[in-house]
Amino acid sequence: MGKKATNAEIDRRVDKIHQLLVMCASPSEIKRFAAAEWGLAPRTVDTYIQRARQQLREDCAIDRSDFVAARLLTLDKVVQEAMAAGQHSNVIGALRLALEVTGSMPQKSR
């Protein structure tokens, strides 16, 4: 039987599994990774995966207006950087997306 992991080590492992889930790794891929990297049994990895999924749920439990505001700030940054780089098509694309996100995009007439 191996040495028991510290709480800090468990947190680091759960964070890594969180990253793997975000990158669309399957549970079987995560179990293989955890066995190779940390020598963990599948049942232990299942517990870590549950904790990582709880983190994902908490990450996504955001008010719609907060989410939209954060994405608009990101798009503003893209516009600034694209303008500075002279990438005008990227500026137009980011502005168009901002209009769509806010529901301000005029509808095309048919």
C-alpha positions as CSV (number, residue, x, y, z in Angstrom):
1,M,0.0,0.0,0.0
2,G,1.4,3.4,-1.0
3,K,1.8,6.5,1.0
4,K,-1.4,8.5,1.7
5,A,-1.6,11.7,-0.3
6,T,-1.8,15.0,1.5
7,N,-4.8,17.3,1.1
8,A,-2.7,19.6,-1.1
9,E,-1.7,16.7,-3.4
10,I,-5.3,15.6,-3.7
11,D,-6.3,19.1,-4.6
12,R,-3.6,19.3,-7.3
13,R,-4.8,16.0,-8.7
14,V,-8.5,17.1,-8.7
15,D,-7.4,20.3,-10.5
16,K,-5.5,18.3,-13.1
17,I,-8.6,16.0,-13.6
18,H,-10.7,19.2,-13.9
19,Q,-8.4,20.4,-16.7
20,L,-8.6,17.0,-18.4
21,L,-12.5,17.1,-18.2
22,V,-12.5,20.5,-19.7
23,M,-10.3,19.2,-22.6
24,C,-13.0,16.5,-23.1
25,A,-11.0,13.5,-21.7
26,S,-13.1,10.5,-21.0
27,P,-13.2,8.8,-17.6
28,S,-11.3,5.9,-19.0
29,E,-8.6,8.2,-20.3
30,I,-8.4,10.0,-17.0
31,K,-8.1,6.6,-15.1
32,R,-5.2,5.6,-17.4
33,F,-3.5,8.9,-16.8
34,A,-4.0,8.8,-13.1
35,A,-2.7,5.2,-12.9
36,A,0.4,6.1,-14.9
37,E,1.1,9.4,-13.2
38,W,0.1,8.8,-9.6
39,G,-0.4,5.0,-9.4
40,L,-4.1,5.4,-8.4
41,A,-6.7,2.7,-8.4
42,P,-9.8,3.3,-10.5
43,R,-12.1,3.7,-7.5
44,T,-9.9,6.5,-6.1
45,V,-9.9,8.2,-9.5
46,D,-13.7,8.0,-9.6
47,T,-13.8,10.0,-6.3
48,Y,-11.4,12.6,-7.8
49,I,-13.6,12.8,-11.0
50,Q,-16.7,13.4,-8.9
51,R,-14.9,16.3,-7.1
52,A,-13.7,17.7,-10.4
53,R,-17.2,17.5,-11.9
54,Q,-18.5,19.4,-8.8
55,Q,-15.9,22.1,-9.6
56,L,-17.2,22.2,-13.2
57,R,-20.8,22.7,-12.0
58,E,-19.7,25.5,-9.6
59,D,-17.7,27.1,-12.5
60,C,-20.8,27.1,-14.7
61,A,-23.2,28.3,-12.0
62,I,-23.1,31.8,-13.1
63,D,-25.8,34.3,-13.7
64,R,-26.5,34.9,-17.4
65,S,-25.9,38.7,-17.1
66,D,-22.6,38.1,-15.4
67,F,-21.6,35.6,-18.1
68,V,-22.6,38.1,-20.9
69,A,-20.7,40.9,-19.2
70,A,-17.5,38.8,-18.9
71,R,-17.7,37.7,-22.5
72,L,-18.3,41.3,-23.7
73,L,-15.2,42.4,-21.8
74,T,-13.2,39.6,-23.5
75,L,-14.5,40.8,-26.9
76,D,-13.5,44.4,-26.0
77,K,-10.0,43.1,-25.4
78,V,-10.0,41.3,-28.7
79,V,-11.1,44.5,-30.5
80,Q,-8.3,46.5,-28.8
81,E,-5.6,44.0,-29.7
82,A,-6.9,43.5,-33.2
83,M,-7.0,47.3,-33.8
84,A,-3.4,47.7,-32.5
85,A,-2.3,44.9,-34.8
86,G,-4.2,46.3,-37.8
87,Q,-6.4,43.2,-38.1
88,H,-9.5,45.0,-39.1
89,S,-11.5,41.9,-40.1
90,N,-11.0,40.5,-36.6
91,V,-12.3,43.8,-35.2
92,I,-15.4,43.5,-37.4
93,G,-15.9,39.9,-36.3
94,A,-15.5,40.7,-32.6
95,L,-17.9,43.7,-32.9
96,R,-20.4,41.6,-34.8
97,L,-20.3,38.9,-32.1
98,A,-20.7,41.5,-29.4
99,L,-23.8,42.7,-31.1
100,E,-25.2,39.1,-31.4
101,V,-24.5,38.4,-27.7
102,T,-26.4,41.5,-26.6
103,G,-29.2,40.9,-29.1
104,S,-28.5,44.2,-30.8
105,M,-27.7,42.7,-34.2
106,P,-30.2,44.0,-36.8
107,Q,-32.2,41.3,-38.5
108,K,-31.6,40.8,-42.2
109,S,-34.6,41.6,-44.3
110,R,-35.7,38.9,-46.8
